[in-house]
Amino acid sequence: MRLNAATAPPLAYDREATSIGVLHIGPGAFHRAHQADYFDRLLAHDPRWAISAVSLRSGDLKRALDPQDGLYTLATLDEQTAFRVIGAHRERLVAPDPVRLAAPELKLVTLTITEKGYCLKPDGTLDLGHPDLPASAIRWLVEGLRRRREAGFEPLAVLSCDNLPDNGHRLRAAVIALAASRDPDLAAWIAGEVVFPCSMVDSITPATDQALKARVLEATGLEDAWPIQREAFTQWVVEDILPSGGPDLASVGVTLTPDVAAFEQAKLRLLNGAHSSLAYLGLLRGHETVAEAMADPDLAGFIETLMRQDIAPTLPGDQGPYIDAILKRFRNRAIRHRLSQIAWDGSQKLPIRLLATAHDALLAGRPVERLCRPLAGWMRFIERQARAGVAIVDPLAETLATVGRAGGVARFLELPVFPPALAIALKAPVEAAYDRLT
């Protein structure tokens, strides 16, 4: 039987009694495993927070889940495995008119559009000439907020859930910049009335594959066109500036804090930085998943040393317990987190995950040789993909393919991925690491 409203096990709430209070842009795997799970649990005692899931480009999710009445299975894979049906998505929209943003009952917009979805320059400001901007979430938000203002409805909160440092502030600046280029009065209204909290999100979420679909069918007896899997660990930290009357996120385990930066920086550098390092070096050593890479004693030892001796000193406080927890999560064999998935969009991820750490290490006079190994690994990975004719998943795919076919550290360091001064400082240690990697 196909999963749908008639065949699903009972939820913890009456789905028909819920109303849409949240609009989410970019309802990919991470959102459905993370934020949607939090709101699904919140619906058990507050029916106002069902989700309108908006895909600005792809209709894949709508096609998969509409026959299932928006229901899907969340598989939590750890020492013990659990399966739960999520019903938080009340509607799925594809490239719609932004009229939903003007709905009076809507209180919160959340986004998981990946780093590249913000159309930012290397300095973090909006690129008004970016080719993706006309179809971007930024443009869609500006138009929706314009309609909301004209309708006279209360402003709302817009919450980025992407792995961007200072994500709320960057999103706010981008939205205001685009609004100002069209309507200065609208920009002033957004600046004064709409809040953009910063946030940090964390849970390892591998892509759905046929093995997961088969496992869900065997465990539940229901065919699910697009189940989701994640580890048991999950974390959501939100800046405590949400307007009154918003969702009680703390009641479902969200950490509300006046300062997200400490959580965010530790996660981006230690977890995400180590993940990217594992991806590029692990793929070059012939591994497919994170758990497989961590079973390689030399690679696992390198990653632990990198975290403890090179990354942790750039962060405040004792990071030892956090590093211990991350290493345990990486070794979770119940999760098949493919290194190839983590390797996507390296030009967007490396500046945040590794280059900022290398910059701080140089300023402090600490060595950067180990930090340069995964940077060189990315270069060798791109070369291998380009020379084999394999598609590169990255906003700079065409440029990277050209550079990769030619090879050589100097060409990579000329890319906008690397700030010029940092490229000069890292040239010698990256070249040394590059020569060691084949």
HELIX and SHEET records of a PDB file:
HELIX    1   1 ARG A   15  ALA A   17  5                                   3    
HELIX    2   2 ALA A   29  ALA A   33  1                                   5    
HELIX    3   3 GLN A   35  LEU A   42  1                                   8    
HELIX    4   4 ASP A   60  LEU A   65  1                                   6    
HELIX    5   5 ASP A   66  GLN A   68  5                                   3    
HELIX    6   6 PRO A   98  ALA A  102  5                                   5    
HELIX    7   7 GLU A  115  TYR A  118  5                                   4    
HELIX    8   8 LEU A  133  ALA A  135  5                                   3    
HELIX    9   9 ALA A  137  ALA A  151  1                                  15    
HELIX   10  10 ASN A  167  ALA A  180  1                                  14    
HELIX   11  11 PRO A  184  GLU A  193  1                                  10    
HELIX   12  12 GLN A  210  THR A  220  1                                  11    
HELIX   13  13 LEU A  249  VAL A  252  5                                   4    
HELIX   14  14 ALA A  261  ALA A  266  1                                   6    
HELIX   15  15 LYS A  267  ASN A  272  3                                   6    
HELIX   16  16 GLY A  273  LEU A  284  1                                  12    
HELIX   17  17 VAL A  290  MET A  294  1                                   5    
HELIX   18  18 PRO A  297  THR A  305  1                                   9    
HELIX   19  19 LEU A  306  ILE A  311  3                                   6    
HELIX   20  20 ALA A  312  THR A  314  5                                   3    
HELIX   21  21 GLY A  320  PHE A  330  1                                  11    
HELIX   22  22 LEU A  339  ILE A  342  1                                   4    
HELIX   23  23 GLY A  346  LEU A  350  1                                   5    
HELIX   24  24 PRO A  351  LEU A  355  3                                   5    
HELIX   25  25 ALA A  356  LEU A  363  1                                   8    
HELIX   26  26 GLU A  369  ALA A  388  1                                  20    
HELIX   27  27 ALA A  397  ALA A  406  1                                  10    
HELIX   28  28 VAL A  409  LEU A  413  1                                   5    
HELIX   29  29 PRO A  420  ARG A  436  1                                  17    
SHEET    1   A 5 HIS A  89  VAL A  94  0                                        
SHEET    2   A 5 ALA A  50  SER A  55  1                                        
SHEET    3   A 5 ILE A  20  ILE A  25  1                                        
SHEET    4   A 5 LEU A 108  LEU A 111  1                                        
SHEET    5   A 5 ALA A 157  SER A 160  1                                        
SHEET    1   B 3 THR A  81  ILE A  86  0                                        
SHEET    2   B 3 TYR A  72  LEU A  77 -1                                        
SHEET    3   B 3 ILE A 228  ARG A 230  1                                        
SHEET    1   C 3 SER A 199  ASP A 202  0                                        
SHEET    2   C 3 GLN A 235  GLU A 239 -1                                        
SHEET    3   C 3 THR A 255  THR A 257  1                                        
END                                                                             
